[in-house]
Amino acid sequence: MDTLTIPLFPLGTVLFPGGPLPLRIFEPRYLAMVSRCLREDAEFGVVLILEGAEAGPGTVATAGMGTLARIVDWYQGSDGILGVTARGGQRFRLEDMNRQEDGLNLGRVSLVPAPEPVPLPAEFDPMAQILKSVITDLGRLYEGVEPGYGDADWVGCRLAEILPMPVADKQLCLEMQDPVERLRYLRPMLRPLRTEKPQ
């Protein structure tokens, strides 16, 4: 299993492989991290915060699995804050984390192999159809995300990142190795969406 040392960006959200992550960067430690990642075409790691805050000098406790992120777009906002769009890559297990003097966390991580491709079973076709309509409504954020509606892992990851559910449930979905198990877990959460009547 490949082991890397990477900069970490602990967040109050879960990043899934292939998914978009919009960020607003203003802390010096993360501005320096983004600058280095852009210069070296390098990835950073996104991990869910379990205790602590995204911003500020305090220490944080994080989940044990996260996702590599690569910057795919950036812009300078009118307020001077740097806007970044990253995309999720491979999942990793966080083996160890230490904090540098500038406050940036570095993680020693083991990469988790991507699951073998699993064609979307027919029983989950309605979930893929709901996902297709939702992503269309979301517009620009998903413009650069290549669709994979016939792939069980892709459909499950997109539903898990989009559905309004507690971050602990999203983290559980990230950690699931079996794409079909993830779809079964998510299916009950889609039922209210299918039965809602338009106003």
C-alpha positions in Angstrom: 0.0 0.0 0.0 1.4 3.4 -1.0 2.2 5.8 1.8 2.6 9.6 1.3 3.1 12.6 3.4 0.7 15.4 2.3 -0.7 18.7 3.5 -4.1 18.3 5.1 -7.1 20.6 4.9 -9.5 19.5 7.8 -13.0 20.6 6.9 -16.6 20.3 8.2 -17.5 18.4 5.0 -16.7 15.2 3.3 -15.1 15.0 -0.1 -15.8 12.0 -2.3 -13.7 10.7 -5.2 -14.6 12.5 -8.4 -16.6 15.2 -6.6 -16.2 19.0 -6.7 -15.1 21.0 -3.7 -15.4 24.8 -3.7 -13.3 26.6 -1.2 -12.6 30.1 0.0 -9.1 30.5 1.2 -7.9 33.3 3.4 -5.6 31.8 6.1 -1.9 32.3 5.3 -1.2 28.6 6.0 -3.7 27.5 3.3 -2.8 30.3 0.9 0.8 28.9 1.0 -0.5 25.4 0.6 -2.6 26.3 -2.4 0.3 28.2 -4.0 2.6 25.2 -3.6 0.0 22.7 -4.9 -0.5 24.9 -8.0 3.2 25.4 -8.5 4.0 21.6 -8.2 0.7 20.2 -9.5 0.4 18.5 -6.2 -2.6 17.2 -4.2 -3.6 17.9 -0.6 -5.8 15.8 1.7 -9.3 16.6 2.9 -10.4 15.1 6.2 -13.6 15.6 8.2 -13.2 17.5 11.4 -14.6 15.6 14.4 -13.5 18.1 17.1 -12.2 21.6 16.6 -12.8 24.4 14.0 -11.9 24.8 10.4 -10.3 28.2 10.9 -7.9 29.5 13.6 -5.0 28.2 15.5 -6.7 25.4 17.6 -5.9 21.7 17.1 -8.4 19.4 15.5 -9.4 15.8 15.7 -10.3 14.3 12.4 -11.8 11.1 10.8 -9.5 8.3 9.9 -10.2 8.3 6.2 -10.1 11.2 3.8 -9.7 12.0 0.1 -7.0 13.5 -2.0 -7.9 16.7 -3.7 -6.4 18.4 -6.8 -7.1 22.1 -7.6 -8.8 22.4 -11.0 -9.7 26.1 -11.0 -9.1 29.2 -9.0 -10.0 32.9 -9.0 -9.5 36.1 -6.9 -12.8 37.3 -5.5 -13.8 40.9 -5.4 -13.3 40.8 -1.6 -9.7 39.7 -2.1 -10.3 36.1 -0.9 -9.0 33.4 -3.1 -11.6 31.0 -4.5 -10.6 27.5 -5.4 -12.4 24.5 -6.9 -10.8 21.2 -6.2 -11.8 17.7 -7.3 -11.7 14.5 -5.2 -9.2 11.8 -6.1 -8.2 8.7 -4.3 -9.3 7.9 -0.7 -6.7 7.4 2.0 -6.3 6.3 5.6 -4.7 8.8 7.9 -1.9 7.0 9.7 -0.5 10.0 11.6 -0.8 13.8 11.7 1.5 16.6 12.9 1.2 20.3 12.9 3.9 22.6 11.5 5.0 25.9 13.0 2.8 27.8 10.5 -0.2 25.8 11.7 -0.5 23.6 8.6 -1.2 20.0 9.3 0.8 17.3 7.6 -0.5 13.8 7.3 1.2 10.5 6.7 -1.4 8.6 4.7 -1.9 5.2 3.1 -3.8 5.2 -0.2 -6.9 3.1 -0.5 -7.2 1.3 -3.8 -10.2 2.4 -5.9 -13.0 -0.2 -6.0 -13.3 -2.4 -9.0 -15.9 -0.9 -11.5 -19.4 -2.2 -10.8 -22.1 -1.6 -13.4 -25.2 0.1 -11.8 -27.7 -2.7 -11.0 -31.1 -2.2 -12.6 -32.8 -1.9 -9.3 -30.9 1.4 -8.7 -31.8 3.0 -12.0 -34.5 5.3 -10.4 -31.7 6.7 -8.1 -29.5 7.5 -11.1 -32.5 9.3 -12.8 -33.1 11.4 -9.7 -29.3 12.2 -9.5 -29.3 13.2 -13.2 -32.1 15.8 -12.6 -30.5 17.1 -9.4 -27.0 17.6 -11.0 -28.6 19.4 -13.9 -30.2 21.8 -11.4 -26.9 22.3 -9.6 -25.4 23.7 -12.8 -21.9 25.1 -12.8 -20.4 23.2 -9.9 -20.8 19.9 -11.8 -19.9 21.2 -15.3 -16.4 19.7 -15.1 -17.4 16.4 -13.5 -17.5 13.6 -16.1 -20.8 11.8 -15.7 -20.9 8.1 -14.9 -24.5 7.2 -14.5 -23.9 3.5 -15.3 -21.3 3.1 -12.6 -22.5 2.1 -9.1 -19.6 3.8 -7.3 -20.0 7.1 -9.2 -23.7 7.3 -8.6 -23.4 6.4 -4.9 -20.6 9.0 -4.3 -22.6 11.8 -6.1 -25.8 11.0 -4.1 -23.8 10.9 -0.8 -22.2 14.3 -1.4 -25.5 15.9 -2.6 -28.1 14.5 -0.2 -28.9 16.6 2.9 -27.7 14.3 5.6 -25.4 14.5 8.7 -21.7 14.6 7.9 -21.3 11.4 10.0 -23.5 9.6 7.5 -21.5 11.0 4.6 -18.3 9.9 6.3 -19.7 6.4 6.6 -20.6 6.4 2.9 -17.0 7.4 2.1 -15.6 4.6 4.1 -17.8 1.9 2.5 -15.8 -0.3 0.2 -18.8 -1.9 -1.6 -20.5 0.5 -4.0 -23.7 -1.5 -4.0 -23.8 -1.5 -0.2 -23.5 2.3 -0.3 -26.5 2.5 -2.7 -28.6 0.3 -0.5 -27.7 2.6 2.5 -28.7 5.7 0.5 -32.0 4.4 -1.1 -34.2 5.1 2.0 -33.1 8.7 2.0 -34.3 9.2 -1.5 -37.8 7.9 -0.9 -39.1 11.3 0.5 -37.8 13.0 -2.6 -39.7 10.6 -4.9 -43.0 11.1 -3.0 -42.9 14.9 -2.7 -45.6 16.5 -4.7 -44.9 19.8 -6.6 -46.5 22.8 -5.0 
